Amino acid sequence: MPQYTPEEIRNMEVVDRLFDTTSGDDKSLLFSEEATWWNGLPFVGAGGETEHKGRETIGGILTGSTSKPSEQKIHSGVDAYDVSTIRNEDIIVLADGDFVVRQHTMRAKTHRGRDYTNVYCFVFRFNEDGLIQYLTEHWNTWHAHNVLFNNFPMEPAHPNG
């Protein structure tokens, strides 16, 4: 078992709080005001971006407010997972200085009721105040794209129409 410093323990506890699905706390407060969340799939949040900057933007990702179903998004093929259904398991957490790495398997339901499972690996960099400064999110983006972002309604051909 590694021997962690008090700062490393503090940082791991912050990561645990971020993924605590039983807490109604504002998780965006775990991030610095100028924090950045990198996600390699440019469909998260506003879309077209891989770096999401600022606490307010990150708060939208954490609450799912950037991906709630709407008539427009239904026709865009998006079927985001419902953040209230998230369950994490197979959790591994390691710390080294200002960095914490967490890997877990996430299970959730999409807004349309489909099952979603994916393995995530997060690399956190903390500032001296114990707030998340930079978050790198790694996941199976091919699988996520097929389940969450490739759900276009099919329209049959109308040869006599």
Residue frames as qw, qx, qy, qz and C-alpha x, y, z in Angstrom:
[[0.000, 0.890, 0.455, 0.000, 0.00, 0.00, 0.00],
 [0.403, 0.514, -0.045, 0.756, 1.50, 3.37, -0.98],
 [0.342, -0.547, -0.417, 0.640, 2.20, 5.94, 1.70],
 [0.204, 0.728, 0.374, 0.537, 0.40, 9.12, 0.67],
 [0.203, 0.068, -0.273, 0.938, 1.11, 12.67, 1.83],
 [0.143, 0.518, 0.596, -0.596, -1.67, 14.69, 3.49],
 [0.293, 0.485, -0.209, -0.797, -2.09, 16.67, 0.23],
 [0.251, 0.110, -0.862, -0.426, -2.40, 13.49, -1.84],
 [0.026, -0.352, -0.899, 0.260, -5.01, 12.13, 0.59],
 [0.211, 0.546, 0.270, -0.764, -6.91, 15.44, 0.39],
 [0.301, 0.375, -0.503, -0.718, -6.82, 15.30, -3.43],
 [0.184, -0.080, -0.961, -0.189, -8.06, 11.69, -3.51],
 [0.072, 0.465, 0.732, -0.493, -10.91, 12.68, -1.17],
 [0.285, 0.497, -0.063, -0.817, -11.88, 15.49, -3.56],
 [0.300, 0.178, -0.781, -0.519, -12.00, 12.98, -6.43],
 [0.077, -0.266, -0.947, 0.160, -14.17, 10.67, -4.30],
 [0.184, 0.528, 0.444, -0.701, -16.56, 13.57, -3.62],
 [0.271, 0.367, -0.419, -0.785, -16.72, 14.37, -7.34],
 [0.401, 0.035, -0.827, -0.391, -18.00, 10.87, -8.11],
 [0.113, 0.178, 0.823, -0.528, -20.26, 10.52, -5.05],
 [0.205, -0.308, -0.660, -0.654, -23.67, 9.87, -6.63],
 [0.354, -0.594, -0.709, 0.141, -25.49, 10.15, -3.27],
 [0.263, -0.471, -0.227, 0.810, -24.52, 13.77, -2.63],
 [0.287, 0.835, 0.451, 0.133, -26.47, 16.74, -3.92],
 [0.361, -0.682, 0.091, 0.630, -23.50, 19.07, -3.46],
 [0.480, 0.860, -0.085, -0.154, -22.46, 21.45, -6.22],
 [0.889, -0.095, 0.235, 0.381, -19.56, 19.43, -7.64],
 [0.498, 0.741, 0.039, 0.449, -18.38, 22.35, -9.76],
 [0.308, -0.910, 0.201, -0.189, -17.04, 23.91, -6.53],
 [0.864, -0.317, 0.288, 0.265, -14.36, 21.19, -6.49],
 [0.662, 0.427, 0.237, 0.569, -12.84, 22.90, -9.56],
 [0.269, -0.390, -0.036, 0.880, -10.90, 26.17, -9.64],
 [0.363, 0.726, 0.208, -0.546, -12.62, 29.08, -11.42],
 [0.360, 0.701, -0.446, -0.425, -10.27, 28.74, -14.39],
 [0.595, -0.168, 0.785, 0.036, -10.21, 24.90, -14.49],
 [0.500, 0.401, -0.525, -0.560, -10.22, 22.98, -17.75],
 [0.749, 0.007, 0.639, -0.176, -11.85, 19.61, -18.46],
 [0.253, 0.449, -0.674, -0.528, -10.46, 17.85, -21.55],
 [0.738, 0.176, 0.610, -0.228, -12.59, 15.21, -23.25],
 [0.240, -0.267, 0.713, 0.603, -11.47, 13.65, -26.52],
 [0.201, 0.482, 0.805, 0.283, -14.95, 13.35, -28.00],
 [0.044, -0.028, 0.012, 0.999, -16.08, 16.77, -29.29],
 [0.349, -0.462, -0.621, -0.529, -19.78, 16.12, -28.66],
 [0.450, -0.507, -0.605, 0.419, -19.74, 16.75, -24.89],
 [0.150, -0.540, -0.202, 0.803, -21.00, 20.11, -23.69],
 [0.327, 0.673, -0.013, -0.664, -21.45, 22.74, -26.38],
 [0.844, 0.377, 0.366, 0.107, -20.14, 20.39, -29.06],
 [0.588, 0.755, -0.068, 0.283, -17.18, 20.80, -31.35],
 [0.046, -0.804, 0.477, -0.352, -14.77, 21.38, -28.45],
 [0.804, -0.048, -0.559, 0.196, -12.52, 19.06, -26.49],
 [0.343, -0.025, -0.502, 0.793, -11.46, 21.56, -23.81],
 [0.308, -0.767, -0.476, -0.303, -14.21, 22.87, -21.56],
 [0.387, 0.198, -0.351, 0.829, -12.99, 25.91, -19.64],
 [0.233, -0.359, 0.196, -0.883, -14.26, 27.52, -16.49],
 [0.150, 0.057, 0.858, -0.488, -16.24, 26.37, -13.48],
 [0.566, 0.328, 0.233, -0.720, -19.61, 27.35, -14.96],
 [0.620, 0.386, -0.541, -0.417, -19.04, 25.34, -18.15],
 [0.251, 0.183, -0.934, 0.174, -17.82, 22.36, -16.13],
 [0.351, 0.111, 0.640, -0.674, -20.88, 22.65, -13.89],
 [0.681, 0.334, -0.110, -0.643, -23.09, 22.24, -16.96],
 [0.547, 0.297, -0.771, -0.135, -21.28, 19.03, -17.88],
 [0.038, 0.114, -0.880, 0.460, -21.52, 17.67, -14.33],
 [0.445, 0.229, 0.531, -0.684, -25.26, 18.24, -14.07],
 [0.372, 0.292, 0.830, 0.294, -26.02, 17.08, -17.60],
 [0.248, 0.759, 0.309, -0.517, -27.60, 20.44, -18.39],
 [0.119, 0.580, -0.504, -0.629, -25.55, 20.57, -21.58],
 [0.177, 0.126, -0.900, -0.378, -27.03, 17.30, -22.80],
 [0.437, 0.253, 0.674, -0.539, -30.65, 17.11, -21.60],
 [0.294, 0.328, 0.802, 0.403, -33.00, 15.70, -24.20],
 [0.277, 0.536, 0.140, -0.785, -34.92, 18.19, -26.23],
 [0.743, 0.568, 0.312, -0.167, -36.79, 18.02, -29.49],
 [0.369, 0.844, -0.373, -0.110, -33.78, 19.51, -31.26],
 [0.173, -0.564, 0.807, -0.029, -31.31, 17.06, -29.70],
 [0.757, 0.118, 0.617, -0.180, -33.55, 14.06, -30.33],
 [0.734, 0.667, 0.116, -0.044, -33.29, 14.79, -34.04],
 [0.148, 0.841, -0.520, 0.005, -29.54, 15.41, -33.67],
 [0.805, 0.177, -0.564, 0.051, -28.96, 11.77, -32.68],
 [0.062, 0.424, -0.658, 0.619, -27.97, 12.54, -29.06],
 [0.775, -0.455, -0.360, -0.249, -29.15, 10.15, -26.33],
 [0.112, 0.574, -0.596, 0.551, -27.05, 11.26, -23.35],
 [0.500, -0.240, -0.800, 0.231, -26.98, 9.26, -20.17],
 [0.443, -0.781, -0.208, -0.387, -29.15, 10.37, -17.28],
 [0.232, 0.516, -0.598, 0.568, -26.69, 11.56, -14.59],
 [0.600, -0.401, 0.349, -0.598, -29.12, 10.53, -11.83],
 [0.983, 0.004, -0.015, -0.183, -28.69, 6.85, -12.85],
 [0.453, 0.641, -0.585, 0.203, -24.88, 6.73, -12.76],
 [0.863, -0.470, 0.181, -0.027, -23.27, 3.88, -10.82],
 [0.346, 0.730, -0.584, 0.081, -19.49, 3.45, -10.66],
 [0.925, -0.319, 0.204, -0.035, -17.70, 0.21, -9.86],
 [0.882, 0.147, 0.045, 0.446, -14.27, -1.44, -10.22],
 [0.010, 0.987, -0.068, 0.142, -12.70, 1.75, -8.88],
 [0.791, -0.070, -0.097, 0.601, -8.92, 2.25, -8.82],
 [0.022, -0.989, 0.000, -0.149, -7.45, 5.49, -7.41],
 [0.777, -0.089, -0.082, 0.618, -3.76, 6.43, -7.30],
 [0.034, -0.999, -0.031, 0.013, -2.07, 9.69, -6.32],
 [0.739, -0.011, 0.021, 0.673, 1.34, 11.21, -7.00],
 [0.233, -0.103, -0.029, 0.967, 2.00, 14.78, -5.92],
 [0.318, 0.297, 0.097, -0.895, -0.54, 17.11, -7.55],
 [0.490, 0.139, -0.635, -0.581, -1.96, 14.29, -9.70],
 [0.573, 0.008, 0.724, -0.385, -4.71, 11.75, -9.02],
 [0.342, 0.142, -0.755, -0.541, -5.66, 8.99, -11.47],
 [0.565, 0.086, 0.641, -0.512, -9.01, 7.26, -11.19],
 [0.310, 0.082, -0.786, -0.529, -10.32, 4.43, -13.35],
 [0.441, 0.134, 0.723, -0.514, -13.79, 2.98, -13.03],
 [0.003, 0.289, 0.842, 0.454, -16.59, 1.28, -14.90],
 [0.298, 0.165, 0.245, -0.908, -19.63, 3.52, -15.19],
 [0.023, 0.382, 0.895, 0.230, -23.13, 2.17, -15.67],
 [0.219, 0.315, 0.237, -0.893, -26.13, 4.38, -16.40],
 [0.422, 0.581, 0.695, 0.041, -29.37, 4.64, -18.33],
 [0.168, 0.140, 0.318, 0.922, -29.71, 7.01, -21.25],
 [0.324, 0.166, 0.225, -0.904, -32.58, 9.50, -21.33],
 [0.672, 0.126, -0.403, -0.608, -34.37, 7.09, -23.68],
 [0.852, -0.291, 0.280, -0.332, -33.91, 4.19, -21.24],
 [0.850, 0.370, -0.362, 0.100, -31.04, 2.34, -22.93],
 [0.805, -0.521, 0.075, 0.273, -28.29, 0.73, -20.83],
 [0.424, 0.817, -0.299, 0.252, -24.87, 2.39, -21.07],
 [0.813, -0.506, 0.147, 0.247, -21.61, 0.97, -19.72],
 [0.573, 0.718, -0.225, 0.324, -18.11, 2.31, -20.35],
 [0.760, -0.368, -0.154, 0.513, -14.69, 2.29, -18.69],
 [0.115, 0.956, -0.025, 0.267, -13.26, 5.71, -17.85],
 [0.717, -0.208, -0.192, 0.637, -9.82, 6.84, -16.75],
 [0.024, -0.973, -0.110, -0.201, -9.49, 10.36, -15.35],
 [0.640, 0.012, -0.228, 0.734, -6.23, 12.20, -14.70],
 [0.212, -0.943, -0.246, -0.070, -6.65, 15.14, -12.30],
 [0.501, 0.224, -0.261, 0.794, -4.13, 17.90, -11.65],
 [0.369, -0.808, -0.438, 0.136, -4.75, 19.87, -8.46],
 [0.190, 0.763, -0.172, 0.594, -3.70, 23.40, -7.56],
 [0.286, 0.220, -0.661, 0.658, -2.13, 24.35, -4.21],
 [0.439, -0.186, 0.289, -0.830, -5.60, 25.06, -2.74],
 [0.314, 0.055, 0.932, -0.172, -6.76, 21.48, -3.34],
 [0.608, 0.546, 0.225, -0.531, -9.04, 22.39, -6.24],
 [0.737, 0.247, 0.544, 0.317, -9.06, 20.57, -9.58],
 [0.017, -0.666, 0.260, 0.699, -7.10, 22.66, -12.09],
 [0.436, 0.409, -0.597, -0.535, -7.08, 20.32, -15.10],
 [0.725, 0.015, 0.640, -0.253, -8.98, 17.11, -15.79],
 [0.301, 0.358, -0.729, -0.500, -8.18, 14.75, -18.63],
 [0.764, 0.071, 0.466, -0.441, -10.95, 12.22, -19.37],
 [0.187, 0.319, -0.848, -0.380, -10.15, 9.03, -21.27],
 [0.676, 0.158, 0.576, -0.431, -12.88, 6.60, -22.30],
 [0.411, 0.159, 0.804, 0.398, -13.89, 4.34, -25.14],
 [0.232, 0.441, -0.015, -0.867, -15.05, 7.14, -27.41],
 [0.260, 0.048, -0.784, -0.562, -16.01, 4.76, -30.23],
 [0.195, -0.384, -0.896, 0.109, -18.45, 2.96, -27.94],
 [0.010, 0.526, 0.417, -0.741, -19.77, 6.23, -26.48],
 [0.206, 0.283, -0.365, -0.863, -20.29, 7.68, -29.95],
 [0.291, -0.109, -0.858, -0.410, -22.29, 4.62, -31.02],
 [0.241, -0.480, -0.812, 0.228, -24.48, 4.54, -27.90],
 [0.127, -0.637, -0.388, 0.653, -24.83, 8.22, -26.99],
 [0.069, 0.607, -0.156, -0.776, -24.34, 10.24, -30.18],
 [0.137, 0.173, -0.766, -0.603, -25.38, 8.05, -33.11],
 [0.205, 0.361, 0.865, -0.282, -29.11, 7.64, -32.51],
 [0.234, 0.173, -0.272, -0.917, -30.73, 9.21, -35.52],
 [0.654, 0.292, 0.531, -0.452, -34.39, 8.36, -36.14],
 [0.253, -0.039, 0.816, 0.519, -34.71, 6.16, -39.20],
 [0.527, 0.473, 0.121, -0.695, -37.13, 7.25, -41.89],
 [0.628, 0.164, 0.729, 0.217, -38.21, 4.56, -44.38],
 [0.054, -0.080, 0.530, 0.843, -38.30, 5.35, -48.05],
 [0.469, 0.506, 0.490, -0.533, -41.64, 6.44, -49.50],
 [0.308, -0.037, 0.709, 0.634, -41.51, 5.18, -53.10],
 [0.086, 0.600, 0.710, 0.357, -45.10, 6.13, -53.85],
 [0.227, -0.775, -0.417, 0.416, -45.04, 9.42, -51.99]]
